[in-house]
Amino acid sequence: MRDLKVKQLGELKVLILPDDLALLPVDQLSYEIRENKLILDSQSAAIRHDRELIEKRFTDFAHDDWWIKMR
C-alpha cells in the first residue's frame, strides 16, 4: 500500500495523488468511507480516458492513419 499526502491550501485540504493514476484536474472521483478507510473510485475518469482513446482511433481511421500504424 502506498501513501498519499494531504496539504492545506487556504481553508481547503488537498489530497496529492500520483501521476500514474492519469487523472486530469477536471476529473471527479467518487469516494466512500468504510471503517476508517477512504475508498476512491476513479471509474468516471477511466471512462473519460477510454472515450478519448476511441475518438482518437475514429479520427485516425477517418484520415487513413490506421493503416500506417498497423505496419
Secondary structure as UniProt FT lines:
FT   STRAND          5..9
FT   TURN            10..11
FT   STRAND          12..16
FT   HELIX           19..21
FT   TURN            25..26
FT   STRAND          30..34
FT   TURN            35..36
FT   STRAND          37..41
FT   HELIX           43..62
FT   TURN            63..64
FT   HELIX           65..70
//
